[in-house]
Amino acid sequence: MPVAYQSLYRRYRPQKFSEIKGQDHVVRALQTAVRENTVGHAYLLHGPRGSGKTSTARVLAKALNCTDLGDDGEPCCVCESCVSIAEGRSFDLQELDAASNNKVDDMRALLERVNLASPGRAKVYLLDEVHMLTAGAENALLKTLEEPPAHVTWVLATTEPHKVVLTIRSRCQVFELGLISSDIMAEHLRYVVADAGLDADSDAIDHAVAAGGGSVRDTLTALERVVAGGGTADLDASTDAILEAIAEGDRTAALSAVGDAIGRGRDPRTIGEMALAGLRDAFLTKMGDPPTRLSEHERARAADLAGRMAPAAMTRALETLGRALIDMRQAPDPRVDIEVALVRLCQPDEDLSLEALAQRVRQLEARLDGSPGSAPPAPHPAPARPEPPPPPAPPAGAAASSAAAPARQALSEQRAAAPEVPARYAAAPASGGGRAAAARRALAEQRESAPAVAAAPAAPGAGGLDVAPPPVPVLDLAAMRPRSPKEVVDLARRHLALEPPFVVARAKELEPDQERRREPVQLQALWQDLLAHAPKASTQPVPPVPETSGGAPALGSAPAEMAAVPETSAGMAPGSAEAASPAGEPGADSAPVHPQDRRESVAEPPPTEPDAGLGSPEYDADVESFDLAELHALDEAPSHAHDIEQKIRSTFPGTEFAVLPDPDDEAEGET
């Protein structure tokens, strides 16, 4: 008669305390109680499936009824009592399933048999899944559980201890059994493979350990399945592919891995749970506490993900997949939830949540920190100032030097006579940041360290250096290209000494029927006409445009290609007679002129025929057609100033208005 096949987890069920794997604290307590004859009347064993709760209860029943008990409290496993318990035909061990015997009547029938004697010394009642008892059955059990007969020992087992009422827990000695670590499980599988003569390689053992998840029964079942398939594990790489896609941000690979897993027969929830478990392992590894129940493959995968993903990214992935698993319960197609979650994880650009935005910022920071150009540049020594090209040889050697000497002397006197800058406008300290501030500091240091320029260069061969002045840039007014009427008015006032009324009159004469905004070609034609009518165009050297504390040009300054010419030491506008007087002549050393006085001293252009009647009503109508709004914007005049003035006068009779100085004029005077 052929012997019926017995599964591996039944064939290799522990028969002694020493064969129970990974539960040393429980084994040590029970074995000591048996050896010292201090066994309690009730025990509550709780833990996950396959952790050894039923096997521990059976070994305890053997030890309590063994006729040849060892000194260490181990049963002999050869006496009639041990053999009958192992074969399941002993009256000394009563196993009941509380899931099917959970009513009050079932519990009453059990309690009626408790007082009956048994062949052995002790009678053990194993009540499995005790959390399934009804409230009435639990109350019926309390009295006998608290004070059982002397020969009765209760062993209650459950996978959900939180569902066991406290009145039962308080009457028992509670032991918690945990999952088995991967190292212990792999060693146990190698023993089983060798003892049973199975054909399984190391990959099959690792696969079984990973599939079991710390449960001995599940692990042995997975090993049995691998052996039945030929001894080589057909590893499902879909979970690895999903985790790889999340780390790389490849949504195509993630969706393809989900489709491959579903094609193998996995449901979307299982796919999400396995991906969630892999992310959890990587997160714990990143935090420095890797799980102990991982196979070699899972441990390597967790370490790889921990090195490629930030903790915040892992946390977001765990939360996203967790919400997707919750939403699957009520979704018509659970596959959509897992796919949408993976797309959000792989493409943070398509997720507008705060977590996704924070992850995008962290990725950018990581790229900047890791790129060679992200590090602050090493300080380089300042490049040597290039020598200016030698100027063209003058007709007479001393003539050129004598021509430049008065200008340098006038510039030195202007700097000496300039008022002290108030403290609030002082430059930022050396510790201040910003490229413009650093450039200004470097320029100031260079100027301080530069040798003073003599009034007249030493003659060659006299022992001194022949220092040639740098080339003076000349402003080409004809090459300017104004881009707006406001710019035309500004350039005409600065460089041509032409007031806005004259500019407006010339524009009206050139384009009498113009009703819309002027084109660049028309603005250029107007500028050329103004150059022709200007008394004298200024082509003086253009100094650098003053900068504000932030490094930007000062308000009201012209663009770089149309930089305004500064006023001379006398404070006059370029092109005026006073400004044209060289140093040393009368007027060169005069005191600075107030901005308002300077405006009055500007030479008015000679009156021409179009200038007649500029103050007449007809002229006002002409001004309105020449983008008057932009002209007002130049002078910063409010568009409703007249209306506001009338309203104030009507509300507060007797109000007087005073014209304050122009802030721009004051700023120019300070400069």
TAWO-V74783 format. One record per residue. N is the residue number from 1. RES is the residue in one small letter. PHI is phi in degrees with one decimal (NA if undefined). NEAR is the number of other C-alpha atoms within 10 Angstrom. D_FIRST is the distance of its C-alpha to the first C-alpha in whole Angstrom. Layout:
# TAWO-V74783
N;RES;PHI;NEAR;D_FIRST / N;RES;PHI;NEAR;D_FIRST
This chain:
# TAWO-V74783
1;m;NA;3;0 / 2;p;-66.6;4;4 / 3;v;-81.7;5;6 / 4;a;-66.2;6;9 / 5;y;-71.5;7;12 / 6;q;-118.3;9;15 / 7;s;-64.2;12;19 / 8;l;-65.2;16;21 / 9;y;-70.3;17;23 / 10;r;-86.3;10;21 / 11;r;-66.6;11;19 / 12;y;-110.4;15;23 / 13;r;-72.3;17;25 / 14;p;-58.9;19;27 / 15;q;-112.1;22;27 / 16;k;-134.1;20;30 / 17;f;-63.1;23;34 / 18;s;-69.8;13;34 / 19;e;-90.2;15;31 / 20;i;-79.7;18;33 / 21;k;-95.6;18;35 / 22;g;74.6;18;38 / 23;q;-126.7;20;39 / 24;d;-64.0;12;41 / 25;h;-67.2;11;43 / 26;v;-74.2;18;41 / 27;v;-62.3;20;39 / 28;r;-63.7;12;42 / 29;a;-67.6;12;43 / 30;l;-70.2;22;40 / 31;q;-65.3;21;40 / 32;t;-67.3;15;43 / 33;a;-64.4;14;43 / 34;v;-68.0;19;40 / 35;r;-67.5;17;42 / 36;e;-98.3;12;45 / 37;n;58.7;11;44 / 38;t;-124.7;11;46 / 39;v;-72.6;17;43 / 40;g;-75.1;15;44 / 41;h;-86.5;20;44 / 42;a;-153.7;22;43 / 43;y;-129.7;21;41 / 44;l;-120.2;25;41 / 45;l;-105.0;23;39 / 46;h;-132.6;24;40 / 47;g;169.6;18;39 / 48;p;-67.7;16;38 / 49;r;-64.5;17;34 / 50;g;73.1;23;32 / 51;s;-91.5;25;34 / 52;g;106.9;26;32 / 53;k;-68.9;23;34 / 54;t;-66.7;21;31 / 55;s;-63.3;18;29 / 56;t;-64.9;24;33 / 57;a;-65.5;24;33 / 58;r;-69.1;25;29 / 59;v;-64.5;25;31 / 60;l;-64.6;27;34 / 61;a;-63.9;26;32 / 62;k;-62.1;30;30 / 63;a;-64.6;27;34 / 64;l;-74.6;26;35 / 65;n;-118.2;23;33 / 66;c;-70.4;24;32 / 67;t;-85.4;18;33 / 68;d;-130.7;16;33 / 69;l;-72.3;18;35 / 70;g;-74.8;12;37 / 71;d;-66.0;10;40 / 72;d;-88.8;12;40 / 73;g;85.6;22;38 / 74;e;-88.1;22;35 / 75;p;-71.9;25;32 / 76;c;-79.5;18;30 / 77;c;67.4;21;26 / 78;v;-124.8;13;25 / 79;c;-73.8;15;27 / 80;e;-62.5;13;25 / 81;s;-65.4;26;27 / 82;c;-66.6;25;26 / 83;v;-67.1;17;22 / 84;s;-66.0;17;22 / 85;i;-68.0;21;24 / 86;a;-64.1;18;22 / 87;e;-87.5;9;19 / 88;g;77.6;13;21 / 89;r;-122.5;12;22 / 90;s;-91.6;18;25 / 91;f;-85.0;16;28 / 92;d;-82.8;23;30 / 93;l;-128.9;24;30 / 94;q;-112.8;18;30 / 95;e;-104.2;17;30 / 96;l;-129.5;17;31 / 97;d;-102.6;15;32 / 98;a;-69.9;23;36 / 99;a;-68.0;15;36 / 100;s;-103.2;11;34 / 101;n;-122.7;19;36 / 102;n;-107.1;21;39 / 103;k;-94.2;18;42 / 104;v;-66.3;18;44 / 105;d;-64.9;13;42 / 106;d;-63.4;13;39 / 107;m;-70.5;19;41 / 108;r;-64.8;13;42 / 109;a;-64.4;11;39 / 110;l;-66.7;16;38 / 111;l;-68.5;17;41 / 112;e;-70.0;9;41 / 113;r;-94.1;9;38 / 114;v;-65.2;17;39 / 115;n;-76.5;13;41 / 116;l;-73.3;11;38 / 117;a;-78.0;15;37 / 118;s;-129.3;16;34 / 119;p;-63.5;11;32 / 120;g;-86.8;18;33 / 121;r;-75.1;13;36 / 122;a;-135.2;20;36 / 123;k;-120.0;25;35 / 124;v;-107.4;26;34 / 125;y;-106.7;21;35 / 126;l;-101.8;24;33 / 127;l;-108.5;22;35 / 128;d;-86.4;22;34 / 129;e;52.2;21;36 / 130;v;-66.4;28;39 / 131;h;-70.1;22;42 / 132;m;-86.1;20;40 / 133;l;-65.9;23;42 / 134;t;-76.1;16;45 / 135;a;-62.5;13;48 / 136;g;-66.7;13;48 / 137;a;-66.6;19;45 / 138;e;-64.3;22;46 / 139;n;-66.8;15;49 / 140;a;-69.6;17;47 / 141;l;-81.5;17;45 / 142;l;-59.3;14;48 / 143;k;-64.8;12;49 / 144;t;-69.8;13;46 / 145;l;-68.0;19;45 / 146;e;-78.0;16;48 / 147;e;-133.7;12;48 / 148;p;-78.3;17;45 / 149;p;-61.7;15;44 / 150;a;-65.4;10;44 / 151;h;-93.7;16;40 / 152;v;-106.1;24;39 / 153;t;-129.1;23;39 / 154;w;-95.5;22;39 / 155;v;-127.4;27;37 / 156;l;-103.0;27;38 / 157;a;-129.3;25;37 / 158;t;-158.2;23;38 / 159;t;-99.9;20;39 / 160;e;-131.5;14;42 / 161;p;-66.9;19;44 / 162;h;-68.6;11;48 / 163;k;-90.2;12;46 / 164;v;-83.9;17;46 / 165;v;-66.3;15;49 / 166;l;-65.8;10;51 / 167;t;-65.4;12;51 / 168;i;-82.7;18;47 / 169;r;-62.2;16;48 / 170;s;-69.7;11;51 / 171;r;-95.3;17;49 / 172;c;-126.7;19;46 / 173;q;-86.6;14;46 / 174;v;-96.0;17;45 / 175;f;-127.1;17;43 / 176;e;-104.6;16;43 / 177;l;-105.4;21;40 / 178;g;-109.2;17;41 / 179;l;-71.9;22;39 / 180;i;-90.8;23;38 / 181;s;-69.6;19;40 / 182;s;-67.3;22;39 / 183;d;-65.2;15;40 / 184;i;-64.4;15;37 / 185;m;-66.7;29;35 / 186;a;-64.0;20;35 / 187;e;-64.1;11;35 / 188;h;-66.6;16;32 / 189;l;-67.7;21;30 / 190;r;-62.7;16;31 / 191;y;-65.1;12;29 / 192;v;-64.4;18;26 / 193;v;-61.6;17;26 / 194;a;-69.5;12;27 / 195;d;-71.5;9;24 / 196;a;-89.2;12;21 / 197;g;67.7;9;23 / 198;l;-86.0;15;24 / 199;d;-101.4;14;26 / 200;a;-146.2;21;29 / 201;d;-88.3;15;33 / 202;s;-65.5;13;35 / 203;d;-64.4;16;36 / 204;a;-66.2;23;33 / 205;i;-66.4;27;33 / 206;d;-61.9;23;36 / 207;h;-64.3;23;35 / 208;a;-66.4;25;33 / 209;v;-63.9;30;35 / 210;a;-67.1;22;38 / 211;a;-71.2;17;35 / 212;g;-72.3;23;34 / 213;g;64.8;19;37 / 214;g;93.7;25;37 / 215;s;-92.9;23;34 / 216;v;-66.2;23;31 / 217;r;-63.9;20;28 / 218;d;-66.3;20;30 / 219;t;-67.4;26;31 / 220;l;-66.3;26;27 / 221;t;-66.1;18;26 / 222;a;-64.9;21;29 / 223;l;-63.4;28;28 / 224;e;-63.8;20;24 / 225;r;-68.3;15;26 / 226;v;-67.0;21;28 / 227;v;-63.8;19;25 / 228;a;-66.4;13;23 / 229;g;-87.7;11;27 / 230;g;119.0;12;27 / 231;g;88.9;19;28 / 232;t;-119.0;17;32 / 233;a;-75.8;21;33 / 234;d;-88.4;12;35 / 235;l;-67.9;9;38 / 236;d;-91.3;12;40 / 237;a;-89.5;11;43 / 238;s;-65.9;21;45 / 239;t;-65.5;21;46 / 240;d;-62.1;17;47 / 241;a;-66.4;19;49 / 242;i;-66.2;27;50 / 243;l;-66.0;24;51 / 244;e;-64.2;18;53 / 245;a;-66.1;22;55 / 246;i;-65.1;26;56 / 247;a;-68.2;20;58 / 248;e;-88.7;15;59 / 249;g;73.5;18;61 / 250;d;-103.7;17;59 / 251;r;-70.9;20;58 / 252;t;-64.0;12;57 / 253;a;-65.3;18;54 / 254;a;-65.0;26;53 / 255;l;-65.8;19;53 / 256;s;-66.1;16;51 / 257;a;-66.3;21;49 / 258;v;-63.9;24;48 / 259;g;-62.7;16;48 / 260;d;-66.7;16;45 / 261;a;-66.4;20;43 / 262;i;-66.0;16;43 / 263;g;-64.9;10;42 / 264;r;-80.8;11;39 / 265;g;108.6;8;38 / 266;r;-84.5;13;40 / 267;d;-85.7;14;42 / 268;p;-57.8;21;46 / 269;r;-66.6;18;45 / 270;t;-64.0;13;42 / 271;i;-61.6;21;45 / 272;g;-64.5;25;47 / 273;e;-65.9;15;45 / 274;m;-69.2;16;44 / 275;a;-65.1;22;48 / 276;l;-64.4;21;49 / 277;a;-65.1;14;47 / 278;g;-64.4;21;48 / 279;l;-67.0;23;51 / 280;r;-64.8;19;51 / 281;d;-60.8;25;49 / 282;a;-66.2;30;52 / 283;f;-64.4;26;55 / 284;l;-65.7;17;54 / 285;t;-64.5;19;54 / 286;k;-63.7;21;57 / 287;m;-80.1;11;58 / 288;g;87.7;10;57 / 289;d;-131.8;11;54 / 290;p;-66.1;17;51 / 291;p;-62.8;18;47 / 292;t;-89.5;15;45 / 293;r;-105.7;22;42 / 294;l;-112.2;21;43 / 295;s;-76.2;23;41 / 296;e;-62.4;16;43 / 297;h;-65.1;12;44 / 298;e;-67.5;19;45 / 299;r;-67.2;18;47 / 300;a;-67.2;13;49 / 301;r;-65.4;18;49 / 302;a;-64.2;24;50 / 303;a;-65.7;17;53 / 304;d;-66.2;16;54 / 305;l;-66.4;22;55 / 306;a;-64.1;22;56 / 307;g;-81.3;13;59 / 308;r;-108.4;13;60 / 309;m;-121.1;17;60 / 310;a;-78.7;17;62 / 311;p;-57.9;16;61 / 312;a;-65.0;15;63 / 313;a;-65.8;21;62 / 314;m;-65.4;22;58 / 315;t;-62.2;14;59 / 316;r;-63.7;15;60 / 317;a;-64.9;22;57 / 318;l;-63.9;20;55 / 319;e;-66.7;14;57 / 320;t;-66.5;18;57 / 321;l;-67.4;22;54 / 322;g;-63.1;16;53 / 323;r;-65.6;14;56 / 324;a;-64.8;23;54 / 325;l;-65.5;22;50 / 326;i;-69.2;12;52 / 327;d;-69.0;13;54 / 328;m;-65.0;18;51 / 329;r;-64.7;11;50 / 330;q;-115.6;8;53 / 331;a;-84.2;13;53 / 332;p;-66.3;9;52 / 333;d;-133.2;11;51 / 334;p;-60.4;17;50 / 335;r;-63.8;19;50 / 336;v;-64.2;14;54 / 337;d;-64.5;21;54 / 338;i;-70.2;24;52 / 339;e;-69.8;20;54 / 340;v;-64.1;16;57 / 341;a;-63.2;19;57 / 342;l;-68.2;27;56 / 343;v;-63.7;20;59 / 344;r;-64.4;20;61 / 345;l;-73.1;27;60 / 346;c;-80.8;23;60 / 347;q;-127.1;16;64 / 348;p;-61.7;17;66 / 349;d;-62.8;13;69 / 350;e;-91.4;12;67 / 351;d;-111.6;14;67 / 352;l;-97.0;11;70 / 353;s;-73.4;12;68 / 354;l;-63.6;9;70 / 355;e;-63.9;15;67 / 356;a;-66.7;20;67 / 357;l;-64.0;15;71 / 358;a;-64.2;15;70 / 359;q;-65.7;18;67 / 360;r;-64.1;16;70 / 361;v;-64.9;12;72 / 362;r;-65.4;15;70 / 363;q;-64.2;15;69 / 364;l;-64.3;12;73 / 365;e;-64.0;13;74 / 366;a;-65.6;13;71 / 367;r;-65.7;12;72 / 368;l;-67.0;13;75 / 369;d;-69.0;13;74 / 370;g;-87.9;11;72 / 371;s;-81.5;10;75 / 372;p;-62.6;10;77 / 373;g;-82.9;9;80 / 374;s;-81.1;12;79 / 375;a;-68.1;10;80 / 376;p;-63.6;8;84 / 377;p;-65.6;8;86 / 378;a;-68.4;6;88 / 379;p;-65.5;6;91 / 380;h;-104.5;6;93 / 381;p;-64.6;6;97 / 382;a;-62.2;7;99 / 383;p;-64.6;6;100 / 384;a;-62.9;6;104 / 385;r;-67.7;7;106 / 386;p;-65.2;6;107 / 387;e;-70.1;8;111 / 388;p;-66.0;10;113 / 389;p;-64.0;10;114 / 390;p;-64.7;11;118 / 391;p;-69.1;11;120 / 392;p;-62.9;8;123 / 393;a;-62.5;8;126 / 394;p;-73.7;10;128 / 395;p;-58.6;8;132 / 396;a;-126.7;8;133 / 397;g;-59.6;10;131 / 398;a;-82.6;13;132 / 399;a;-68.2;10;133 / 400;a;-65.1;17;129 / 401;s;-66.4;17;128 / 402;s;-68.1;13;131 / 403;a;-74.1;12;130 / 404;a;-84.2;13;126 / 405;a;-62.6;18;128 / 406;p;-61.4;18;129 / 407;a;-65.2;16;126 / 408;r;-66.5;17;124 / 409;q;-65.2;15;127 / 410;a;-65.3;19;127 / 411;l;-64.9;15;123 / 412;s;-64.2;12;123 / 413;e;-66.8;14;126 / 414;q;-65.5;18;124 / 415;r;-65.7;10;121 / 416;a;-69.0;10;123 / 417;a;-84.9;12;125 / 418;a;-67.2;12;121 / 419;p;-67.0;10;120 / 420;e;-68.0;9;118 / 421;v;-73.0;11;114 / 422;p;-59.4;7;113 / 423;a;-64.6;7;111 / 424;r;-72.0;7;108 / 425;y;-101.5;9;109 / 426;a;-66.0;10;108 / 427;a;-68.9;14;105 / 428;a;-67.0;14;102 / 429;p;-64.8;9;101 / 430;a;-63.8;9;100 / 431;s;-77.4;8;96 / 432;g;-64.7;10;96 / 433;g;-95.2;11;94 / 434;g;108.4;11;94 / 435;r;-67.2;11;95 / 436;a;-64.2;15;99 / 437;a;-63.0;21;99 / 438;a;-64.0;16;98 / 439;a;-65.4;12;101 / 440;r;-64.3;15;103 / 441;r;-63.6;16;103 / 442;a;-63.3;13;103 / 443;l;-65.6;12;106 / 444;a;-63.8;12;108 / 445;e;-64.1;11;107 / 446;q;-65.8;12;108 / 447;r;-67.0;11;111 / 448;e;-66.2;10;112 / 449;s;-82.6;9;112 / 450;a;-72.7;9;113 / 451;p;-69.7;8;117 / 452;a;-67.1;8;120 / 453;v;-89.1;13;122 / 454;a;-71.6;11;125 / 455;a;-64.3;14;128 / 456;a;-135.4;17;129 / 457;p;-66.4;17;127 / 458;a;-69.9;15;128 / 459;a;-69.0;12;130 / 460;p;-59.0;9;128 / 461;g;89.5;8;129 / 462;a;-90.9;8;130 / 463;g;96.2;8;127 / 464;g;-98.3;10;125 / 465;l;-91.9;11;122 / 466;d;-89.1;13;123 / 467;v;-86.2;12;121 / 468;a;-94.6;15;120 / 469;p;-66.8;17;120 / 470;p;-66.9;11;116 / 471;p;-62.6;12;117 / 472;v;-95.3;10;118 / 473;p;-69.1;11;115 / 474;v;-111.4;11;118 / 475;l;-78.9;20;117 / 476;d;-96.7;13;117 / 477;l;-69.7;17;118 / 478;a;-67.4;11;118 / 479;a;-87.6;11;114 / 480;m;-70.6;15;113 / 481;r;-127.4;18;111 / 482;p;-61.7;20;111 / 483;r;-110.6;14;108 / 484;s;-156.8;17;109 / 485;p;-56.9;26;113 / 486;k;-60.6;20;112 / 487;e;-70.0;19;112 / 488;v;-61.7;21;115 / 489;v;-61.6;22;117 / 490;d;-66.1;23;116 / 491;l;-66.4;22;116 / 492;a;-65.1;21;120 / 493;r;-69.7;17;121 / 494;r;-77.7;21;119 / 495;h;-103.7;25;120 / 496;l;-111.4;25;123 / 497;a;57.4;24;125 / 498;l;-109.6;23;125 / 499;e;-81.2;18;124 / 500;p;-55.8;17;122 / 501;p;-58.2;16;125 / 502;f;-66.0;20;126 / 503;v;-63.8;23;122 / 504;v;-63.6;26;122 / 505;a;-64.9;20;125 / 506;r;-65.7;19;125 / 507;a;-64.9;25;121 / 508;k;-67.7;19;123 / 509;e;-71.1;13;125 / 510;l;-71.1;14;123 / 511;e;-126.9;13;121 / 512;p;-68.0;13;123 / 513;d;-103.7;9;120 / 514;q;-75.5;12;117 / 515;e;-121.8;11;115 / 516;r;-122.0;9;112 / 517;r;-66.4;12;110 / 518;r;-74.1;16;112 / 519;e;-81.8;11;110 / 520;p;-57.6;14;109 / 521;v;-65.2;12;112 / 522;q;-67.3;16;114 / 523;l;-63.7;19;114 / 524;q;-66.0;19;115 / 525;a;-64.6;14;118 / 526;l;-63.7;23;119 / 527;w;-63.7;25;118 / 528;q;-63.8;17;120 / 529;d;-65.2;15;123 / 530;l;-64.9;20;123 / 531;l;-60.9;18;123 / 532;a;-70.4;11;126 / 533;h;-92.7;16;128 / 534;a;-69.0;19;127 / 535;p;-64.1;17;130 / 536;k;-163.4;15;128 / 537;a;-74.6;22;125 / 538;s;-89.2;21;123 / 539;t;-123.4;16;121 / 540;q;-71.9;19;121 / 541;p;-58.6;14;118 / 542;v;-102.3;16;115 / 543;p;-77.5;12;113 / 544;p;-60.1;12;110 / 545;v;-71.2;17;109 / 546;p;-61.9;13;109 / 547;e;-111.9;15;105 / 548;t;-83.7;14;104 / 549;s;-64.1;15;102 / 550;g;-87.0;12;99 / 551;g;92.8;15;100 / 552;a;-92.2;11;101 / 553;p;-60.8;16;104 / 554;a;-66.3;13;107 / 555;l;-62.2;10;107 / 556;g;88.3;9;110 / 557;s;-80.2;14;109 / 558;a;-77.8;17;110 / 559;p;-59.0;11;107 / 560;a;-62.5;11;106 / 561;e;-75.2;11;108 / 562;m;-126.8;19;111 / 563;a;-61.1;17;111 / 564;a;-76.6;23;114 / 565;v;-81.1;21;117 / 566;p;-71.2;20;118 / 567;e;-76.4;17;121 / 568;t;-78.8;18;124 / 569;s;-62.8;23;125 / 570;a;-84.5;20;128 / 571;g;81.3;22;125 / 572;m;-92.4;23;126 / 573;a;-73.6;26;124 / 574;p;-59.8;25;124 / 575;g;94.6;22;127 / 576;s;-78.9;19;130 / 577;a;-68.3;13;133 / 578;e;-67.4;19;132 / 579;a;-69.5;18;129 / 580;a;-78.0;16;130 / 581;s;-72.7;13;133 / 582;p;-71.6;15;132 / 583;a;-66.3;19;132 / 584;g;100.4;12;135 / 585;e;-89.9;9;137 / 586;p;-61.7;10;138 / 587;g;97.8;15;135 / 588;a;-73.9;18;132 / 589;d;-104.0;15;132 / 590;s;-69.7;11;133 / 591;a;-70.5;12;131 / 592;p;-61.6;16;127 / 593;v;-95.2;15;128 / 594;h;-60.4;16;126 / 595;p;-55.8;21;124 / 596;q;-66.7;13;126 / 597;d;-65.5;11;129 / 598;r;-65.3;16;128 / 599;r;-61.8;16;127 / 600;e;-70.3;10;130 / 601;s;-83.6;15;131 / 602;v;-67.9;18;129 / 603;a;-70.0;15;132 / 604;e;-74.0;15;131 / 605;p;-65.2;16;131 / 606;p;-63.0;10;135 / 607;p;-65.3;9;135 / 608;t;-118.9;9;134 / 609;e;-63.2;7;135 / 610;p;-67.8;12;131 / 611;d;-78.6;17;132 / 612;a;-64.4;11;134 / 613;g;77.1;12;133 / 614;l;-68.7;16;130 / 615;g;-94.3;10;131 / 616;s;-81.8;9;132 / 617;p;-60.4;10;129 / 618;e;-62.2;10;129 / 619;y;-67.0;17;127 / 620;d;-60.9;14;125 / 621;a;-65.4;10;124 / 622;d;-66.3;17;123 / 623;v;-64.1;21;121 / 624;e;-62.1;13;119 / 625;s;-77.2;18;118 / 626;f;-104.8;23;117 / 627;d;47.9;17;114 / 628;l;-62.7;16;116 / 629;a;-62.3;15;112 / 630;e;-70.6;14;111 / 631;l;-64.8;20;115 / 632;h;-64.2;13;114 / 633;a;-62.4;12;111 / 634;l;-62.7;15;113 / 635;d;-83.5;11;115 / 636;e;57.5;10;112 / 637;a;-91.9;11;115 / 638;p;-65.3;11;113 / 639;s;-72.6;11;113 / 640;h;-121.0;8;114 / 641;a;-65.5;10;116 / 642;h;-65.6;10;119 / 643;d;-63.0;10;118 / 644;i;-63.6;12;116 / 645;e;-63.0;13;120 / 646;q;-63.7;11;121 / 647;k;-65.7;12;119 / 648;i;-66.5;14;119 / 649;r;-65.8;14;123 / 650;s;-70.7;11;123 / 651;t;-81.1;10;121 / 652;f;-121.0;10;123 / 653;p;-60.3;9;126 / 654;g;87.1;9;128 / 655;t;-70.9;10;125 / 656;e;-109.3;8;126 / 657;f;-113.4;8;124 / 658;a;-121.4;5;125 / 659;v;-85.3;5;123 / 660;l;-85.1;6;121 / 661;p;-63.2;10;121 / 662;d;-68.7;13;119 / 663;p;-59.0;9;116 / 664;d;-64.8;13;115 / 665;d;-65.4;15;119 / 666;e;-64.7;13;118 / 667;a;-64.5;10;115 / 668;e;-66.8;14;117 / 669;g;-64.5;16;120 / 670;e;-65.4;13;118 / 671;t;-64.6;13;116
